[in-house]
Amino acid sequence: MPREAVFLGEWPTAGSLEPPRSGEPLGKTAPVALGRTAPVALALVILGVFCVLVATDLRGRAEVRRTTHTLASTQNSQAQAAARLAATQARMRATVIEVQSLEAAISQAKTSLATSNAAISSTEQGLVLAGFDISALHTCLGGVTQALDQVAVGQTQGALSSLGSVSTSCDAARPAAG
């Protein structure tokens, strides 16, 4: 079975035995083409390089698409987070204003309570000096307050009963001299 040899040198041709016309020395031969394998190999190399370039281009484009999608998703998430942050900051500002308002109301209530406590203390002092029984007066006023609350909600019988239950305390609260 004959085997085809690849020869990269020069093959003698029928015309190679003739004296060279260009002034080359005798025995030199003209270069001969490598045959069909060289163009096929070159075409395969070019085709391989082209395939690698196409594959690299496709991978690059896919990576760009993934990156673009990820960027858009991240920007969307960031926009939503910014909106939530703005809403939370607005609620916080409203809460701070409400807390400041409540603190002002508490301060006013403390001032009013201090004034009321001073007035009660002064009144109690006056009642003690006038001979009133403070404990009995306290019980009497509690019953009267309860009776007034019952009248406000339409419970007249309950109001009369409440007044009746504290009448002895109301009598005892009066000064002994009067």
Sequence and secondary structure as in RCSB ss.txt:
>XXXX:A:sequence
MPREAVFLGEWPTAGSLEPPRSGEPLGKTAPVALGRTAPVALALVILGVFCVLVATDLRGRAEVRRTTHTLASTQ
NSQAQAAARLAATQARMRATVIEVQSLEAAISQAKTSLATSNAAISSTEQGLVLAGFDISALHTCLGGVTQALDQ
VAVGQTQGALSSLGSVSTSCDAARPAAG
>XXXX:A:secstr
        S    GGGGS  SSS  TT        SHHHHHHHHHHHHHHHHHHHHHHHHHHHHHHHHHHHHHHH
HHHHHHHHHHHHHHHHHHHHHHHHHHHHHHHHHHHHHHHHHHHHHHHHHHHHHHHT  HHHHHHHHHHHHHHHHH
HHTT HHHHHHHHHHHHHHHHHHS TT 
